[in-house]
Amino acid sequence: MSLPTLEELGTLALAAPRVDSVRDALAGNLAWLVGGVVRDVALGREVNDLDVTVAGSPETPARAIARALDGVAFELSEEFPAWRAKDRDDAWQVDVAELRADSIEGDLALRDFTVGAVAVDLESGEAMDPLRGLADLESGLIRACGPTSFSDDPLRLMRAARLVSQFGWQIDGPTLELARATAARAGEPAGERSLAELILLIGSRDPMAGLEAMDRIGLFESLLPEIGQLHDVVQGPNHHLDVYGHTMEVVEGILRIESDLERFTGDRAAEVSELLGQPLADGATRAAGLRLGALFHDCAKPQTRTEDGGFVSFRGHDRLGAEQITNRFRELRASRKLGGYLADLARHHLILGFMVTSRPLDRRQIFAYLDRTDPVSVDVTLLTVADRMAARGTANIASQEMVANHMELAREMVGYGLDWERNGPPEQFLPGDALARELGIKPGPELGELLKELAAARYAGEINDANEAVEHARGFLKAG
């Protein structure tokens, strides 16, 4: 596409949503639109968020913007002078940062990449492009603004990979070499900053390109060593790739499932789509969480690999993987909800595969699967499909028949999982304390086991009312 000229860019930028209000609020101040907003205007993309640089402290300008737009203002970081004004309903935000040099040109030279080093004067509308960022934008090239770009802020290493995934751009050669030389410092930024970039990358239009960029830069070894260690871990005859290659195929498999839900989930596709679109945690949708879970599902295989007589095993990688994920995402300062979701995916991703040979499943087997994998039953079922498609070795388990049987079972289980998601587990016919009185037992582990058994019996259609529940419980106790 042809980008606007500098003169056209200035006019377009001042016409972006809310810019007129920001301009009025900052009248009399030296202020410029910078970074993503100018880039998005040049690309003709929708603009919701604004980045503004001001000469002097950003607090007063941010508060003025918040008053003008009926929002709120707060400090973003103690590390560098920056404030945010935002809508109370999160519909928009304006980030205000202090000029980091004696001039706007000097400030732009200190930024990360040339595609974001274009500014528009809020008062005059003059656009400035001292580093030829528009030319790089038109070429789809990610080029560092200077030799200290990554060392000034190592988070920019992740940002480069994220831009690849979001826009389909390429990192130019010298910038890639500069990134590789700085990659060991990728773990220095605060964990939540790296997590935010990772979530944006994995949830983008082309996460595979972003993951490839992370690998080329060396970010897995330094930031996510659980993934970097998957390289060259040889698997058994069930698989045709090492663990790293298999993992990337599983992530790609999740993308295939997303793009053709009807094929993989049948007439429940619309419901699955709605489920995956739900917010999960930390700015990730459930779909992005599932992609991230696919990336980490086999992360403990290097530590659990054993080989005996040519037979390769990874016994326990599901449980250890859940522990590693919990630890890694705690370091990234993820919420418990996101960390727990990802750990559950790793912990449960083997279960359905072992059930394929038991088809057709009875209602108790279905209950056991849903109860054990709750609340990620649908998600982990989809993960098993991607996992199965990525195992194309020579063993019987990788045969076309086994793959087809797994796909059919997964379609069925997705339906049961959606019903469970909507309705919840079976309700008890009588409360636990009432059941305990009827049976003459005290609350405790034994009662908990009884309630679990009654839930399974109700799901299976074996009991239909409170009286039958009590009699079933008596029989269960008698049987030991």
Secondary structure as the mmCIF struct_conf table of DSSP 4:
data_model
#
loop_
_struct_conf.conf_type_id
_struct_conf.id
_struct_conf.beg_label_comp_id
_struct_conf.beg_label_asym_id
_struct_conf.beg_label_seq_id
_struct_conf.end_label_comp_id
_struct_conf.end_label_asym_id
_struct_conf.end_label_seq_id
HELX_LH_PP_P HELX_LH_PP_P1 SER A 2 THR A 5
HELX_RH_AL_P HELX_RH_AL_P1 LEU A 6 LEU A 14
TURN_TY1_P TURN_TY1_P1 ALA A 15 ALA A 15
BEND BEND1 ALA A 16 ALA A 16
TURN_TY1_P TURN_TY1_P2 PRO A 17 ARG A 18
HELX_RH_AL_P HELX_RH_AL_P2 VAL A 19 ALA A 25
TURN_TY1_P TURN_TY1_P3 LEU A 26 GLY A 28
BEND BEND2 ASN A 29 ASN A 29
STRN STRN1 ALA A 31 VAL A 34
TURN_TY1_P TURN_TY1_P4 GLY A 35 GLY A 35
HELX_RH_AL_P HELX_RH_AL_P3 GLY A 36 LEU A 43
TURN_TY1_P TURN_TY1_P5 GLY A 44 GLY A 44
STRN STRN2 ASP A 49 VAL A 54
BEND BEND3 ALA A 55 GLY A 56
BEND BEND4 PRO A 58 PRO A 58
HELX_RH_AL_P HELX_RH_AL_P4 GLU A 59 ALA A 68
TURN_TY1_P TURN_TY1_P6 LEU A 69 ASP A 70
STRN STRN3 VAL A 72 SER A 77
TURN_TY1_P TURN_TY1_P7 GLU A 78 PRO A 81
STRN STRN4 ALA A 82 LYS A 86
TURN_TY1_P TURN_TY1_P8 ARG A 88 ASP A 89
BEND BEND5 ASP A 90 ALA A 91
STRN STRN5 GLN A 93 GLU A 98
BEND BEND6 ALA A 101 SER A 103
HELX_RH_AL_P HELX_RH_AL_P5 ILE A 104 ALA A 109
TURN_TY1_P TURN_TY1_P9 LEU A 110 LEU A 110
BEND BEND7 ARG A 111 ASP A 112
STRN STRN6 PHE A 113 PHE A 113
HELX_RH_3T_P HELX_RH_3T_P1 THR A 114 GLY A 116
STRN STRN7 ALA A 119 ASP A 121
TURN_TY1_P TURN_TY1_P10 LEU A 122 SER A 124
STRN STRN8 ALA A 127 MET A 128
TURN_TY1_P TURN_TY1_P11 PRO A 130 LEU A 131
HELX_RH_AL_P HELX_RH_AL_P6 GLY A 133 SER A 139
TURN_TY1_P TURN_TY1_P12 GLY A 140 GLY A 140
STRN STRN9 LEU A 141 ILE A 142
STRN STRN10 ALA A 144 ALA A 144
BEND BEND8 CYS A 145 GLY A 146
TURN_TY1_P TURN_TY1_P13 PRO A 147 THR A 148
HELX_RH_AL_P HELX_RH_AL_P7 SER A 149 ASP A 152
TURN_TY1_P TURN_TY1_P14 PRO A 154 PRO A 154
HELX_RH_AL_P HELX_RH_AL_P8 LEU A 155 PHE A 167
STRN STRN11 GLN A 170 ILE A 171
HELX_RH_AL_P HELX_RH_AL_P9 GLY A 173 THR A 182
HELX_RH_3T_P HELX_RH_3T_P2 ALA A 183 ARG A 185
TURN_TY1_P TURN_TY1_P15 ALA A 186 GLY A 187
BEND BEND9 PRO A 189 PRO A 189
HELX_RH_AL_P HELX_RH_AL_P10 GLY A 191 ILE A 202
TURN_TY1_P TURN_TY1_P16 GLY A 203 GLY A 203
BEND BEND10 SER A 204 ARG A 205
HELX_RH_AL_P HELX_RH_AL_P11 PRO A 207 ILE A 217
TURN_TY1_P TURN_TY1_P17 GLY A 218 GLY A 218
HELX_RH_AL_P HELX_RH_AL_P12 LEU A 219 SER A 222
TURN_TY1_P TURN_TY1_P18 LEU A 223 LEU A 223
HELX_RH_AL_P HELX_RH_AL_P13 PRO A 225 GLY A 228
TURN_TY1_P TURN_TY1_P19 GLN A 229 ASP A 232
TURN_TY1_P TURN_TY1_P20 PRO A 237 ASN A 238
BEND BEND11 HIS A 240 LEU A 241
HELX_RH_AL_P HELX_RH_AL_P14 VAL A 243 SER A 259
TURN_TY1_P TURN_TY1_P21 ASP A 260 ASP A 260
HELX_RH_AL_P HELX_RH_AL_P15 LEU A 261 THR A 265
HELX_RH_3T_P HELX_RH_3T_P3 GLY A 266 ARG A 268
HELX_RH_AL_P HELX_RH_AL_P16 ALA A 269 LEU A 276
TURN_TY1_P TURN_TY1_P22 GLY A 277 GLY A 277
BEND BEND12 GLN A 278 GLN A 278
STRN STRN12 PRO A 279 ALA A 281
TURN_TY1_P TURN_TY1_P23 ASP A 282 GLY A 283
STRN STRN13 ALA A 284 THR A 285
HELX_RH_AL_P HELX_RH_AL_P17 ARG A 286 PHE A 296
TURN_TY1_P TURN_TY1_P24 HIS A 297 ALA A 300
HELX_RH_AL_P HELX_RH_AL_P18 LYS A 301 THR A 304
STRN STRN14 THR A 306 ASP A 308
TURN_TY1_P TURN_TY1_P25 GLY A 309 GLY A 310
STRN STRN15 PHE A 311 SER A 313
TURN_TY1_P TURN_TY1_P26 ARG A 315 GLY A 316
HELX_RH_AL_P HELX_RH_AL_P19 HIS A 317 GLU A 331
TURN_TY1_P TURN_TY1_P27 LEU A 332 ARG A 333
HELX_RH_AL_P HELX_RH_AL_P20 ARG A 336 HIS A 348
TURN_TY1_P TURN_TY1_P28 HIS A 349 LEU A 350
HELX_RH_AL_P HELX_RH_AL_P21 ILE A 351 MET A 355
HELX_RH_3T_P HELX_RH_3T_P4 VAL A 356 SER A 358
HELX_LH_PP_P HELX_LH_PP_P2 ARG A 359 ARG A 359
BEND BEND13 PRO A 360 PRO A 360
HELX_LH_PP_P HELX_LH_PP_P3 LEU A 361 ASP A 362
HELX_RH_AL_P HELX_RH_AL_P22 ARG A 363 THR A 373
TURN_TY1_P TURN_TY1_P29 ASP A 374 PRO A 375
BEND BEND14 VAL A 376 VAL A 376
HELX_RH_AL_P HELX_RH_AL_P23 SER A 377 MET A 389
TURN_TY1_P TURN_TY1_P30 ALA A 390 ALA A 390
BEND BEND15 THR A 394 ALA A 395
HELX_RH_3T_P HELX_RH_3T_P5 ASN A 396 ALA A 398
BEND BEND16 SER A 399 SER A 399
HELX_RH_AL_P HELX_RH_AL_P24 GLN A 400 ASN A 423
BEND BEND17 PRO A 425 PRO A 425
HELX_LH_PP_P HELX_LH_PP_P4 PRO A 426 GLN A 428
BEND BEND18 PHE A 429 LEU A 430
HELX_RH_AL_P HELX_RH_AL_P25 GLY A 432 LEU A 439
TURN_TY1_P TURN_TY1_P31 GLY A 440 GLY A 440
BEND BEND19 PRO A 443 GLY A 444
HELX_RH_AL_P HELX_RH_AL_P26 PRO A 445 TYR A 459
TURN_TY1_P TURN_TY1_P32 ALA A 460 GLY A 461
BEND BEND20 GLU A 462 GLU A 462
BEND BEND21 ASP A 465 ASP A 465
HELX_RH_AL_P HELX_RH_AL_P27 ALA A 466 ALA A 479
#
